[in-house]
Amino acid sequence: MRNLLNRIVPIFMIITLLFITITGCSTQNTSANLEYYNKIDEVVSTYHDKGQFTGAVLVSKDGEVVYKKGFGTVEQKDLKIKNKPDTKFLLYSCTKQFTAMLTLQLVEKGKLNLEDKVTDILEYIPEGDFNRDLGKITVYNLLTNTSGLSDYYRMIFSKLASKAFTSEEILNMLSKCKYSITFEPGTKYSYSNTNFYLLGLIIEEITGKTYSEALEENICKPLGMNNTGYTEKNIDFINFPFVHMENLYSAGGIYSTVEDLHLWDLALYNDKLLSKEYRKIMFEPFRDNYACGWAIEKNQINGENKTHTYHSGAPTIGMRKAYIVRTLEDKICVVILSNSGRIPTNMHNDIYNILYDIKIDEKNE
């Protein structure tokens, strides 16, 4: 009887692996990963079945993918196309981590300094109160959301789809604010898309290339992220409502897939894009646990200290459509991209509970 069971279990595992491969999930051939896949799939499928989620999910542990799958469809013109792991989604504010990377690459190359003032780089900004206030703000203040600048995105939100604003128009709007900055730069944290919009202009000014070209040459191409990018053109194959991309720019205009974001996650552990010295700067929190394009949280799981880096992306408050969370000690990454109303608040927590609480039957290992 025992010999018979020993024959049945491997056959069952082979069939299960074939099923997972066909449905688009590439995993290591281990019983642990099979359990991760099944349990995570049950959780995400429940959210989908309740009408709370459509999109794509990828989960990796120890740098290996244990789950990836698409749910639901996206309507493109007259077609309904199934969401898959290679479906493109707009990242919204998850764009900021890429803008931070491009900025820190310039710092590492000696083309930029973290203490450089904005007006020392963007010399074309007209004289006035706005220019004077920008003269107090450093590149590091922009990276860490500690500039005190008003948020341009709130000013143009109602016109995102109806008008493409130029950078001159954005800067002009900011210059007309009653208060250019709401506190002394560096003394407080206040989330503002303006910070990363200005970083995009700085990247273009220093490199002499467009933001799209800088992204492609310095991140996407080296990592093989072939389904990631930024374009000023409004393209209809990406899974998001119509919006003028210029309005989101380097604060929220990148699109990607869960598969490409796995490549991005892996690169953040090595020197391929940025050295260890500058990666430490990227993930070192400054004010209110915000680092350079990433939020940082430290806690304990099962009695062990864990460091999480994460960011969400949304077209407006409460409508999260992109979420990336990484746990450094265990090389865990959960990527959730959605084209539904919003990503359920507890979905990533449910996935984390599985990753840390799953029990493996030793007889099947």
ChimeraX attribute file (.defattr): number of C-alpha atoms within 10 A of each C-alpha:
attribute: neighborCount
match mode: 1-to-1
recipient: residues
	/A:1	5
	/A:2	7
	/A:3	7
	/A:4	8
	/A:5	10
	/A:6	12
	/A:7	10
	/A:8	11
	/A:9	11
	/A:10	12
	/A:11	12
	/A:12	11
	/A:13	16
	/A:14	12
	/A:15	11
	/A:16	14
	/A:17	19
	/A:18	13
	/A:19	12
	/A:20	19
	/A:21	12
	/A:22	10
	/A:23	13
	/A:24	15
	/A:25	20
	/A:26	17
	/A:27	19
	/A:28	13
	/A:29	12
	/A:30	14
	/A:31	15
	/A:32	18
	/A:33	20
	/A:34	19
	/A:35	18
	/A:36	24
	/A:37	21
	/A:38	14
	/A:39	18
	/A:40	24
	/A:41	17
	/A:42	12
	/A:43	15
	/A:44	23
	/A:45	16
	/A:46	13
	/A:47	17
	/A:48	17
	/A:49	12
	/A:50	8
	/A:51	12
	/A:52	15
	/A:53	24
	/A:54	26
	/A:55	28
	/A:56	27
	/A:57	25
	/A:58	23
	/A:59	28
	/A:60	24
	/A:61	18
	/A:62	14
	/A:63	16
	/A:64	17
	/A:65	21
	/A:66	25
	/A:67	24
	/A:68	27
	/A:69	23
	/A:70	24
	/A:71	21
	/A:72	19
	/A:73	17
	/A:74	21
	/A:75	14
	/A:76	13
	/A:77	8
	/A:78	6
	/A:79	9
	/A:80	11
	/A:81	12
	/A:82	14
	/A:83	22
	/A:84	21
	/A:85	20
	/A:86	17
	/A:87	22
	/A:88	25
	/A:89	25
	/A:90	28
	/A:91	28
	/A:92	24
	/A:93	26
	/A:94	25
	/A:95	26
	/A:96	29
	/A:97	22
	/A:98	21
	/A:99	27
	/A:100	23
	/A:101	23
	/A:102	21
	/A:103	25
	/A:104	27
	/A:105	19
	/A:106	16
	/A:107	15
	/A:108	15
	/A:109	10
	/A:110	9
	/A:111	12
	/A:112	18
	/A:113	16
	/A:114	16
	/A:115	11
	/A:116	16
	/A:117	18
	/A:118	22
	/A:119	19
	/A:120	11
	/A:121	16
	/A:122	16
	/A:123	11
	/A:124	10
	/A:125	17
	/A:126	14
	/A:127	11
	/A:128	9
	/A:129	16
	/A:130	21
	/A:131	19
	/A:132	14
	/A:133	20
	/A:134	20
	/A:135	14
	/A:136	17
	/A:137	24
	/A:138	21
	/A:139	24
	/A:140	25
	/A:141	26
	/A:142	29
	/A:143	28
	/A:144	30
	/A:145	27
	/A:146	26
	/A:147	30
	/A:148	26
	/A:149	28
	/A:150	22
	/A:151	16
	/A:152	19
	/A:153	21
	/A:154	12
	/A:155	13
	/A:156	16
	/A:157	13
	/A:158	10
	/A:159	14
	/A:160	19
	/A:161	14
	/A:162	10
	/A:163	13
	/A:164	17
	/A:165	16
	/A:166	11
	/A:167	15
	/A:168	11
	/A:169	11
	/A:170	17
	/A:171	17
	/A:172	14
	/A:173	13
	/A:174	20
	/A:175	20
	/A:176	11
	/A:177	14
	/A:178	11
	/A:179	15
	/A:180	18
	/A:181	19
	/A:182	13
	/A:183	15
	/A:184	14
	/A:185	21
	/A:186	19
	/A:187	12
	/A:188	17
	/A:189	19
	/A:190	19
	/A:191	16
	/A:192	21
	/A:193	23
	/A:194	24
	/A:195	27
	/A:196	28
	/A:197	24
	/A:198	21
	/A:199	23
	/A:200	23
	/A:201	17
	/A:202	19
	/A:203	22
	/A:204	16
	/A:205	15
	/A:206	14
	/A:207	13
	/A:208	11
	/A:209	13
	/A:210	16
	/A:211	24
	/A:212	18
	/A:213	17
	/A:214	19
	/A:215	22
	/A:216	19
	/A:217	12
	/A:218	14
	/A:219	21
	/A:220	19
	/A:221	12
	/A:222	13
	/A:223	17
	/A:224	13
	/A:225	19
	/A:226	14
	/A:227	17
	/A:228	22
	/A:229	20
	/A:230	24
	/A:231	17
	/A:232	15
	/A:233	10
	/A:234	12
	/A:235	13
	/A:236	11
	/A:237	13
	/A:238	16
	/A:239	22
	/A:240	21
	/A:241	11
	/A:242	13
	/A:243	18
	/A:244	21
	/A:245	21
	/A:246	20
	/A:247	25
	/A:248	25
	/A:249	25
	/A:250	31
	/A:251	27
	/A:252	27
	/A:253	24
	/A:254	25
	/A:255	21
	/A:256	23
	/A:257	25
	/A:258	28
	/A:259	25
	/A:260	19
	/A:261	19
	/A:262	21
	/A:263	15
	/A:264	18
	/A:265	20
	/A:266	17
	/A:267	16
	/A:268	17
	/A:269	16
	/A:270	12
	/A:271	12
	/A:272	13
	/A:273	20
	/A:274	20
	/A:275	15
	/A:276	14
	/A:277	10
	/A:278	17
	/A:279	19
	/A:280	12
	/A:281	14
	/A:282	22
	/A:283	18
	/A:284	17
	/A:285	18
	/A:286	21
	/A:287	15
	/A:288	15
	/A:289	16
	/A:290	25
	/A:291	23
	/A:292	27
	/A:293	27
	/A:294	26
	/A:295	21
	/A:296	22
	/A:297	15
	/A:298	12
	/A:299	10
	/A:300	9
	/A:301	12
	/A:302	8
	/A:303	7
	/A:304	8
	/A:305	10
	/A:306	15
	/A:307	15
	/A:308	19
	/A:309	20
	/A:310	21
	/A:311	19
	/A:312	23
	/A:313	22
	/A:314	19
	/A:315	21
	/A:316	12
	/A:317	7
	/A:318	12
	/A:319	15
	/A:320	24
	/A:321	28
	/A:322	25
	/A:323	22
	/A:324	23
	/A:325	21
	/A:326	21
	/A:327	20
	/A:328	15
	/A:329	12
	/A:330	13
	/A:331	16
	/A:332	20
	/A:333	27
	/A:334	26
	/A:335	24
	/A:336	25
	/A:337	31
	/A:338	28
	/A:339	24
	/A:340	20
	/A:341	14
	/A:342	18
	/A:343	25
	/A:344	17
	/A:345	10
	/A:346	9
	/A:347	15
	/A:348	21
	/A:349	11
	/A:350	14
	/A:351	19
	/A:352	19
	/A:353	12
	/A:354	17
	/A:355	21
	/A:356	10
	/A:357	11
	/A:358	13
	/A:359	11
	/A:360	13
	/A:361	10
	/A:362	8
	/A:363	6
	/A:364	12
	/A:365	8
